[in-house]
Amino acid sequence: MKEIDLTQAGGEKTRDLLRPAAIAIKDGSLVVLPTMTYYALCADALNPDAVKRVFKAKERDASKPLIALVDSFEMAKPLVNDIPESLKELEWKLGSKGITYVLEASDRLPVELTAGTGTVAIRFERNEVVQEILALVGQPITAPSANIEGREPPSNVDEAVAQLRDWIEVAVRWYPSGAVAPTTVVDLTAGTPAVLREGTVSVADVRAVLGL
């Protein structure tokens, strides 16, 4: 396993340091990255074999779909049938606090990622490390928390590696996460948006933005 320590990067460019992690993801391997909330186990979201490895590493039930991280609406468009105005409004006003959106999935997505639900959870990731990775990879990555299913999500890279070392090709060391909750999940597949999980954004704030 290779570790990339960005806390000791000095004057080196972050993107150059992260190239080995991006290459590993493109090759179908698993990489640990910091995100807006916790450290995540990341892989190419469009590679079925890589997605299967995420499930195996986490000992996750295959019926539970995975998230896809994107850096822009352009990256998100091929993944979904439609990007509703409600999403744009929420993202503009509350996205920096962390919202995951459930949308109707396009046929392009591997069934392994969606778990056959016909929907996909996407997040416009604001963490600068993930943004650099997405720019290098050029397509979405999946990024569930880097822990064995049922255990606490890791707030630093050492906690992630301790659980998943045998599965990880590259681990990126960044500063510890200060997260105290996961992102809020909003289902936008029906006529009326619904909060499936309250996390970093309150139900009240979601309703206020959408006028509910």
PyRosetta script that sets phi, psi and omega in degrees:
from pyrosetta import init, pose_from_sequence

init()
pose = pose_from_sequence("MKEIDLTQAGGEKTRDLLRPAAIAIKDGSLVVLPTMTYYALCADALNPDAVKRVFKAKERDASKPLIALVDSFEMAKPLVNDIPESLKELEWKLGSKGITYVLEASDRLPVELTAGTGTVAIRFERNEVVQEILALVGQPITAPSANIEGREPPSNVDEAVAQLRDWIEVAVRWYPSGAVAPTTVVDLTAGTPAVLREGTVSVADVRAVLGL")
pose.set_psi(1, 133.5)
pose.set_omega(1, 177.9)
pose.set_phi(2, -98.5)
pose.set_psi(2, 136.4)
pose.set_omega(2, 174.7)
pose.set_phi(3, -110.6)
pose.set_psi(3, 135.6)
pose.set_omega(3, 174.8)
pose.set_phi(4, -111.9)
pose.set_psi(4, 115.1)
pose.set_omega(4, -176.8)
pose.set_phi(5, -99.6)
pose.set_psi(5, 100.3)
pose.set_omega(5, -179.1)
pose.set_phi(6, -79.6)
pose.set_psi(6, -14.1)
pose.set_omega(6, 179.6)
pose.set_phi(7, -73.9)
pose.set_psi(7, -15.8)
pose.set_omega(7, 179.7)
pose.set_phi(8, -114.2)
pose.set_psi(8, 23.6)
pose.set_omega(8, -171.8)
pose.set_phi(9, -71.2)
pose.set_psi(9, -26.5)
pose.set_omega(9, -179.2)
pose.set_phi(10, 62.7)
pose.set_psi(10, -128.3)
pose.set_omega(10, -177.8)
pose.set_phi(11, -89.6)
pose.set_psi(11, 1.6)
pose.set_omega(11, -178.2)
pose.set_phi(12, -71.0)
pose.set_psi(12, 146.9)
pose.set_omega(12, -179.8)
pose.set_phi(13, -74.5)
pose.set_psi(13, 131.3)
pose.set_omega(13, -178.4)
pose.set_phi(14, -57.5)
pose.set_psi(14, -43.1)
pose.set_omega(14, -177.3)
pose.set_phi(15, -61.2)
pose.set_psi(15, -40.4)
pose.set_omega(15, 179.3)
pose.set_phi(16, -65.0)
pose.set_psi(16, -40.8)
pose.set_omega(16, 179.7)
pose.set_phi(17, -65.3)
pose.set_psi(17, -31.2)
pose.set_omega(17, -175.8)
pose.set_phi(18, -85.8)
pose.set_psi(18, -4.5)
pose.set_omega(18, -177.7)
pose.set_phi(19, -56.2)
pose.set_psi(19, -42.5)
pose.set_omega(19, 177.7)
pose.set_phi(20, -59.4)
pose.set_psi(20, -34.9)
pose.set_omega(20, 178.1)
pose.set_phi(21, -68.1)
pose.set_psi(21, -41.9)
pose.set_omega(21, 178.5)
pose.set_phi(22, -64.6)
pose.set_psi(22, -41.0)
pose.set_omega(22, 178.6)
pose.set_phi(23, -62.7)
pose.set_psi(23, -41.9)
pose.set_omega(23, 178.8)
pose.set_phi(24, -61.0)
pose.set_psi(24, -42.8)
pose.set_omega(24, 178.6)
pose.set_phi(25, -64.1)
pose.set_psi(25, -43.6)
pose.set_omega(25, 178.7)
pose.set_phi(26, -61.8)
pose.set_psi(26, -30.4)
pose.set_omega(26, -179.6)
pose.set_phi(27, -82.8)
pose.set_psi(27, -1.5)
pose.set_omega(27, 178.0)
pose.set_phi(28, 93.4)
pose.set_psi(28, 9.3)
pose.set_omega(28, -179.4)
pose.set_phi(29, -89.6)
pose.set_psi(29, 172.7)
pose.set_omega(29, -178.7)
pose.set_phi(30, -103.9)
pose.set_psi(30, 139.9)
pose.set_omega(30, -175.8)
pose.set_phi(31, -133.7)
pose.set_psi(31, 139.4)
pose.set_omega(31, 175.1)
pose.set_phi(32, -96.1)
pose.set_psi(32, 127.3)
pose.set_omega(32, -178.8)
pose.set_phi(33, -133.6)
pose.set_psi(33, 151.9)
pose.set_omega(33, 170.3)
pose.set_phi(34, -76.4)
pose.set_psi(34, 151.3)
pose.set_omega(34, 176.3)
pose.set_phi(35, -132.8)
pose.set_psi(35, -171.2)
pose.set_omega(35, 177.8)
pose.set_phi(36, -58.7)
pose.set_psi(36, -28.3)
pose.set_omega(36, -178.7)
pose.set_phi(37, -114.4)
pose.set_psi(37, -90.2)
pose.set_omega(37, -176.8)
pose.set_phi(38, -106.6)
pose.set_psi(38, 174.4)
pose.set_omega(38, 173.4)
pose.set_phi(39, -71.3)
pose.set_psi(39, 143.3)
pose.set_omega(39, -171.7)
pose.set_phi(40, -125.3)
pose.set_psi(40, 153.2)
pose.set_omega(40, 174.3)
pose.set_phi(41, -94.9)
pose.set_psi(41, 111.1)
pose.set_omega(41, -167.9)
pose.set_phi(42, -111.5)
pose.set_psi(42, 148.5)
pose.set_omega(42, 179.0)
pose.set_phi(43, -157.1)
pose.set_psi(43, 168.3)
pose.set_omega(43, 176.0)
pose.set_phi(44, -64.2)
pose.set_psi(44, 116.0)
pose.set_omega(44, -176.2)
pose.set_phi(45, -68.1)
pose.set_psi(45, -17.4)
pose.set_omega(45, -177.4)
pose.set_phi(46, -102.2)
pose.set_psi(46, 4.8)
pose.set_omega(46, 179.9)
pose.set_phi(47, -104.6)
pose.set_psi(47, 105.5)
pose.set_omega(47, -176.5)
pose.set_phi(48, -55.3)
pose.set_psi(48, -40.4)
pose.set_omega(48, -178.9)
pose.set_phi(49, -66.4)
pose.set_psi(49, -39.9)
pose.set_omega(49, 178.6)
pose.set_phi(50, -65.5)
pose.set_psi(50, -40.6)
pose.set_omega(50, 178.4)
pose.set_phi(51, -63.2)
pose.set_psi(51, -41.4)
pose.set_omega(51, 177.7)
pose.set_phi(52, -60.8)
pose.set_psi(52, -37.4)
pose.set_omega(52, 179.1)
pose.set_phi(53, -64.5)
pose.set_psi(53, -35.8)
pose.set_omega(53, 176.6)
pose.set_phi(54, -60.9)
pose.set_psi(54, -45.9)
pose.set_omega(54, 179.1)
pose.set_phi(55, -60.1)
pose.set_psi(55, -44.6)
pose.set_omega(55, -178.2)
pose.set_phi(56, -66.0)
pose.set_psi(56, -43.8)
pose.set_omega(56, -178.6)
pose.set_phi(57, -62.1)
pose.set_psi(57, -42.2)
pose.set_omega(57, -177.8)
pose.set_phi(58, -83.3)
pose.set_psi(58, -8.7)
pose.set_omega(58, -173.6)
pose.set_phi(59, 56.5)
pose.set_psi(59, 45.1)
pose.set_omega(59, -174.2)
pose.set_phi(60, -96.1)
pose.set_psi(60, 141.9)
pose.set_omega(60, 176.9)
pose.set_phi(61, -62.4)
pose.set_psi(61, 127.7)
pose.set_omega(61, -177.1)
pose.set_phi(62, -65.4)
pose.set_psi(62, -11.4)
pose.set_omega(62, 179.0)
pose.set_phi(63, -85.4)
pose.set_psi(63, -4.2)
pose.set_omega(63, -179.4)
pose.set_phi(64, -101.0)
pose.set_psi(64, 110.2)
pose.set_omega(64, -176.1)
pose.set_phi(65, -64.8)
pose.set_psi(65, 161.8)
pose.set_omega(65, -179.5)
pose.set_phi(66, -108.1)
pose.set_psi(66, 161.0)
pose.set_omega(66, 179.4)
pose.set_phi(67, -85.0)
pose.set_psi(67, 157.0)
pose.set_omega(67, 170.9)
pose.set_phi(68, -121.5)
pose.set_psi(68, 127.2)
pose.set_omega(68, 176.8)
pose.set_phi(69, -95.5)
pose.set_psi(69, 137.4)
pose.set_omega(69, 178.6)
pose.set_phi(70, -132.8)
pose.set_psi(70, 164.6)
pose.set_omega(70, 179.9)
pose.set_phi(71, -112.2)
pose.set_psi(71, -0.4)
pose.set_omega(71, -176.0)
pose.set_phi(72, -166.4)
pose.set_psi(72, 166.7)
pose.set_omega(72, 175.1)
pose.set_phi(73, -65.3)
pose.set_psi(73, -33.4)
pose.set_omega(73, 179.8)
pose.set_phi(74, -63.2)
pose.set_psi(74, -40.5)
pose.set_omega(74, 178.1)
pose.set_phi(75, -70.6)
pose.set_psi(75, -29.9)
pose.set_omega(75, -177.9)
pose.set_phi(76, -77.3)
pose.set_psi(76, -33.3)
pose.set_omega(76, -171.5)
pose.set_phi(77, -52.6)
pose.set_psi(77, -44.7)
pose.set_omega(77, -179.0)
pose.set_phi(78, -67.4)
pose.set_psi(78, -13.3)
pose.set_omega(78, -175.3)
pose.set_phi(79, -88.2)
pose.set_psi(79, -19.6)
pose.set_omega(79, -171.0)
pose.set_phi(80, -130.6)
pose.set_psi(80, 162.2)
pose.set_omega(80, 177.6)
pose.set_phi(81, -78.8)
pose.set_psi(81, -25.4)
pose.set_omega(81, -177.5)
pose.set_phi(82, -162.8)
pose.set_psi(82, 145.3)
pose.set_omega(82, 172.4)
pose.set_phi(83, -110.3)
pose.set_psi(83, 102.0)
pose.set_omega(83, -174.7)
pose.set_phi(84, -70.7)
pose.set_psi(84, 158.9)
pose.set_omega(84, 178.4)
pose.set_phi(85, -62.3)
pose.set_psi(85, -31.1)
pose.set_omega(85, 179.5)
pose.set_phi(86, -61.3)
pose.set_psi(86, -36.5)
pose.set_omega(86, 177.3)
pose.set_phi(87, -64.8)
pose.set_psi(87, -46.3)
pose.set_omega(87, -178.8)
pose.set_phi(88, -59.9)
pose.set_psi(88, -39.6)
pose.set_omega(88, 179.9)
pose.set_phi(89, -66.9)
pose.set_psi(89, -44.9)
pose.set_omega(89, 179.1)
pose.set_phi(90, -64.6)
pose.set_psi(90, -42.9)
pose.set_omega(90, -177.6)
pose.set_phi(91, -65.7)
pose.set_psi(91, -39.9)
pose.set_omega(91, -179.8)
pose.set_phi(92, -64.4)
pose.set_psi(92, -40.7)
pose.set_omega(92, -173.1)
pose.set_phi(93, -94.9)
pose.set_psi(93, -29.1)
pose.set_omega(93, -173.6)
pose.set_phi(94, -128.9)
pose.set_psi(94, -5.0)
pose.set_omega(94, -173.1)
pose.set_phi(95, -58.0)
pose.set_psi(95, -32.5)
pose.set_omega(95, -178.4)
pose.set_phi(96, -66.4)
pose.set_psi(96, -18.5)
pose.set_omega(96, 178.6)
pose.set_phi(97, -87.0)
pose.set_psi(97, -18.0)
pose.set_omega(97, 176.7)
pose.set_phi(98, 107.9)
pose.set_psi(98, 96.1)
pose.set_omega(98, 175.6)
pose.set_phi(99, -128.9)
pose.set_psi(99, 135.3)
pose.set_omega(99, 172.5)
pose.set_phi(100, -106.5)
pose.set_psi(100, 132.2)
pose.set_omega(100, -175.8)
pose.set_phi(101, -110.2)
pose.set_psi(101, 132.5)
pose.set_omega(101, 174.3)
pose.set_phi(102, -98.0)
pose.set_psi(102, 122.9)
pose.set_omega(102, -176.0)
pose.set_phi(103, -132.7)
pose.set_psi(103, 165.0)
pose.set_omega(103, 174.6)
pose.set_phi(104, -68.5)
pose.set_psi(104, 128.3)
pose.set_omega(104, -175.3)
pose.set_phi(105, -82.0)
pose.set_psi(105, 147.0)
pose.set_omega(105, 173.9)
pose.set_phi(106, -80.5)
pose.set_psi(106, 166.2)
pose.set_omega(106, 179.6)
pose.set_phi(107, -70.7)
pose.set_psi(107, -10.9)
pose.set_omega(107, -177.6)
pose.set_phi(108, -71.2)
pose.set_psi(108, -24.5)
pose.set_omega(108, -173.4)
pose.set_phi(109, -77.7)
pose.set_psi(109, 140.6)
pose.set_omega(109, 175.5)
pose.set_phi(110, -62.4)
pose.set_psi(110, 140.2)
pose.set_omega(110, 179.0)
pose.set_phi(111, -62.6)
pose.set_psi(111, -25.7)
pose.set_omega(111, 178.6)
pose.set_phi(112, -62.9)
pose.set_psi(112, -36.5)
pose.set_omega(112, -179.1)
pose.set_phi(113, -71.1)
pose.set_psi(113, -42.7)
pose.set_omega(113, -176.7)
pose.set_phi(114, -87.8)
pose.set_psi(114, -10.1)
pose.set_omega(114, -177.4)
pose.set_phi(115, 57.2)
pose.set_psi(115, 29.6)
pose.set_omega(115, 177.0)
pose.set_phi(116, 72.2)
pose.set_psi(116, 14.7)
pose.set_omega(116, -177.0)
pose.set_phi(117, -80.4)
pose.set_psi(117, -20.0)
pose.set_omega(117, -175.1)
pose.set_phi(118, 80.9)
pose.set_psi(118, 2.5)
pose.set_omega(118, 177.1)
pose.set_phi(119, -126.0)
pose.set_psi(119, 164.1)
pose.set_omega(119, 177.5)
pose.set_phi(120, -140.8)
pose.set_psi(120, 141.6)
pose.set_omega(120, 175.2)
pose.set_phi(121, -96.0)
pose.set_psi(121, 125.0)
pose.set_omega(121, 178.9)
pose.set_phi(122, -125.0)
pose.set_psi(122, 152.5)
pose.set_omega(122, 175.0)
pose.set_phi(123, -138.2)
pose.set_psi(123, 136.8)
pose.set_omega(123, 174.5)
pose.set_phi(124, -86.1)
pose.set_psi(124, 98.4)
pose.set_omega(124, -168.9)
pose.set_phi(125, -74.3)
pose.set_psi(125, 131.0)
pose.set_omega(125, -177.5)
pose.set_phi(126, -102.2)
pose.set_psi(126, -10.6)
pose.set_omega(126, 178.5)
pose.set_phi(127, -64.4)
pose.set_psi(127, 131.0)
pose.set_omega(127, -173.6)
pose.set_phi(128, -65.9)
pose.set_psi(128, -31.1)
pose.set_omega(128, 178.6)
pose.set_phi(129, -67.0)
pose.set_psi(129, -47.0)
pose.set_omega(129, 179.1)
pose.set_phi(130, -65.1)
pose.set_psi(130, -37.2)
pose.set_omega(130, 178.0)
pose.set_phi(131, -60.4)
pose.set_psi(131, -40.4)
pose.set_omega(131, 177.2)
pose.set_phi(132, -65.7)
pose.set_psi(132, -41.6)
pose.set_omega(132, 178.6)
pose.set_phi(133, -62.4)
pose.set_psi(133, -44.8)
pose.set_omega(133, 179.9)
pose.set_phi(134, -62.0)
pose.set_psi(134, -37.7)
pose.set_omega(134, 177.4)
pose.set_phi(135, -65.6)
pose.set_psi(135, -39.0)
pose.set_omega(135, -179.9)
pose.set_phi(136, -72.9)
pose.set_psi(136, -41.7)
pose.set_omega(136, -178.3)
pose.set_phi(137, -75.6)
pose.set_psi(137, -37.5)
pose.set_omega(137, 176.8)
pose.set_phi(138, 81.3)
pose.set_psi(138, 11.3)
pose.set_omega(138, 177.1)
pose.set_phi(139, -159.2)
pose.set_psi(139, 168.9)
pose.set_omega(139, -174.0)
pose.set_phi(140, -63.6)
pose.set_psi(140, 152.8)
pose.set_omega(140, 172.3)
pose.set_phi(141, -121.6)
pose.set_psi(141, 150.0)
pose.set_omega(141, 172.2)
pose.set_phi(142, -90.7)
pose.set_psi(142, 148.5)
pose.set_omega(142, -171.4)
pose.set_phi(143, -155.3)
pose.set_psi(143, 63.2)
pose.set_omega(143, 172.1)
pose.set_phi(144, -70.5)
pose.set_psi(144, 163.1)
pose.set_omega(144, -179.0)
pose.set_phi(145, -58.8)
pose.set_psi(145, 145.8)
pose.set_omega(145, -172.4)
pose.set_phi(146, -86.7)
pose.set_psi(146, 67.5)
pose.set_omega(146, 179.2)
pose.set_phi(147, -147.1)
pose.set_psi(147, 158.0)
pose.set_omega(147, 171.2)
pose.set_phi(148, -64.1)
pose.set_psi(148, 138.1)
pose.set_omega(148, -177.8)
pose.set_phi(149, -52.9)
pose.set_psi(149, 131.3)
pose.set_omega(149, 179.3)
pose.set_phi(150, 96.9)
pose.set_psi(150, -15.4)
pose.set_omega(150, 177.6)
pose.set_phi(151, -94.1)
pose.set_psi(151, 167.0)
pose.set_omega(151, -178.9)
pose.set_phi(152, -67.1)
pose.set_psi(152, 138.3)
pose.set_omega(152, 177.2)
pose.set_phi(153, -65.7)
pose.set_psi(153, 142.6)
pose.set_omega(153, -174.1)
pose.set_phi(154, -78.4)
pose.set_psi(154, 137.9)
pose.set_omega(154, 177.2)
pose.set_phi(155, -98.1)
pose.set_psi(155, -5.2)
pose.set_omega(155, 175.4)
pose.set_phi(156, -146.2)
pose.set_psi(156, 166.6)
pose.set_omega(156, -172.9)
pose.set_phi(157, -67.5)
pose.set_psi(157, -32.1)
pose.set_omega(157, -178.5)
pose.set_phi(158, -64.8)
pose.set_psi(158, -38.4)
pose.set_omega(158, 177.7)
pose.set_phi(159, -64.0)
pose.set_psi(159, -37.7)
pose.set_omega(159, 179.2)
pose.set_phi(160, -68.8)
pose.set_psi(160, -47.4)
pose.set_omega(160, -177.6)
pose.set_phi(161, -64.3)
pose.set_psi(161, -36.0)
pose.set_omega(161, -179.4)
pose.set_phi(162, -58.8)
pose.set_psi(162, -32.9)
pose.set_omega(162, -178.3)
pose.set_phi(163, -89.6)
pose.set_psi(163, -32.9)
pose.set_omega(163, -166.2)
pose.set_phi(164, -124.5)
pose.set_psi(164, 15.7)
pose.set_omega(164, -173.5)
pose.set_phi(165, -48.6)
pose.set_psi(165, -44.0)
pose.set_omega(165, -174.5)
pose.set_phi(166, -66.5)
pose.set_psi(166, -15.2)
pose.set_omega(166, -177.7)
pose.set_phi(167, -102.6)
pose.set_psi(167, -13.6)
pose.set_omega(167, -169.1)
pose.set_phi(168, -92.9)
pose.set_psi(168, 131.8)
pose.set_omega(168, 174.4)
pose.set_phi(169, -88.8)
pose.set_psi(169, -43.0)
pose.set_omega(169, -179.6)
pose.set_phi(170, -138.5)
pose.set_psi(170, 137.8)
pose.set_omega(170, 173.8)
pose.set_phi(171, -122.3)
pose.set_psi(171, 130.0)
pose.set_omega(171, -178.9)
pose.set_phi(172, -102.6)
pose.set_psi(172, 120.1)
pose.set_omega(172, 179.1)
pose.set_phi(173, -89.1)
pose.set_psi(173, 121.7)
pose.set_omega(173, 176.6)
pose.set_phi(174, -132.7)
pose.set_psi(174, -173.3)
pose.set_omega(174, -177.7)
pose.set_phi(175, -71.9)
pose.set_psi(175, 152.9)
pose.set_omega(175, 179.4)
pose.set_phi(176, -58.5)
pose.set_psi(176, 146.2)
pose.set_omega(176, 177.9)
pose.set_phi(177, -76.1)
pose.set_psi(177, 141.0)
pose.set_omega(177, 175.2)
pose.set_phi(178, -100.0)
pose.set_psi(178, 13.0)
pose.set_omega(178, -175.9)
pose.set_phi(179, -64.7)
pose.set_psi(179, 140.1)
pose.set_omega(179, 175.0)
pose.set_phi(180, -118.1)
pose.set_psi(180, -1.8)
pose.set_omega(180, -179.9)
pose.set_phi(181, -156.8)
pose.set_psi(181, 156.0)
pose.set_omega(181, 173.6)
pose.set_phi(182, -75.9)
pose.set_psi(182, 174.8)
pose.set_omega(182, 177.1)
pose.set_phi(183, -67.8)
pose.set_psi(183, 157.3)
pose.set_omega(183, 174.2)
pose.set_phi(184, -78.2)
pose.set_psi(184, 137.6)
pose.set_omega(184, -179.2)
pose.set_phi(185, -107.5)
pose.set_psi(185, 123.7)
pose.set_omega(185, -179.1)
pose.set_phi(186, -118.8)
pose.set_psi(186, 123.2)
pose.set_omega(186, 179.0)
pose.set_phi(187, -87.5)
pose.set_psi(187, 118.8)
pose.set_omega(187, -179.4)
pose.set_phi(188, -113.5)
pose.set_psi(188, 22.5)
pose.set_omega(188, -177.2)
pose.set_phi(189, -87.1)
pose.set_psi(189, -17.2)
pose.set_omega(189, -178.5)
pose.set_phi(190, -105.3)
pose.set_psi(190, 179.7)
pose.set_omega(190, -178.8)
pose.set_phi(191, -63.8)
pose.set_psi(191, -38.8)
pose.set_omega(191, 179.2)
pose.set_phi(192, -111.5)
pose.set_psi(192, 122.4)
pose.set_omega(192, 178.7)
pose.set_phi(193, -57.7)
pose.set_psi(193, 145.9)
pose.set_omega(193, -179.4)
pose.set_phi(194, -134.9)
pose.set_psi(194, 135.7)
pose.set_omega(194, 175.8)
pose.set_phi(195, -83.6)
pose.set_psi(195, 115.0)
pose.set_omega(195, -179.7)
pose.set_phi(196, -86.3)
pose.set_psi(196, -28.0)
pose.set_omega(196, 178.9)
pose.set_phi(197, -149.8)
pose.set_psi(197, 125.0)
pose.set_omega(197, 175.6)
pose.set_phi(198, -87.3)
pose.set_psi(198, 126.7)
pose.set_omega(198, -179.2)
pose.set_phi(199, -137.8)
pose.set_psi(199, -112.2)
pose.set_omega(199, -175.9)
pose.set_phi(200, -71.1)
pose.set_psi(200, -18.2)
pose.set_omega(200, 176.4)
pose.set_phi(201, -119.6)
pose.set_psi(201, 133.4)
pose.set_omega(201, -176.7)
pose.set_phi(202, -75.9)
pose.set_psi(202, 154.6)
pose.set_omega(202, 175.1)
pose.set_phi(203, -58.6)
pose.set_psi(203, -39.6)
pose.set_omega(203, -179.0)
pose.set_phi(204, -61.3)
pose.set_psi(204, -40.6)
pose.set_omega(204, 179.8)
pose.set_phi(205, -67.9)
pose.set_psi(205, -39.9)
pose.set_omega(205, 177.5)
pose.set_phi(206, -61.5)
pose.set_psi(206, -47.3)
pose.set_omega(206, -179.2)
pose.set_phi(207, -63.3)
pose.set_psi(207, -37.8)
pose.set_omega(207, -179.3)
pose.set_phi(208, -64.3)
pose.set_psi(208, -42.8)
pose.set_omega(208, 179.6)
pose.set_phi(209, -64.3)
pose.set_psi(209, -39.4)
pose.set_omega(209, -176.1)
pose.set_phi(210, -90.1)
pose.set_psi(210, -3.6)
pose.set_omega(210, 179.6)
pose.set_phi(211, 68.5)
pose.set_psi(211, 35.4)
pose.set_omega(211, -178.1)
pose.set_phi(212, -94.5)
pose.dump_pdb("model.pdb")
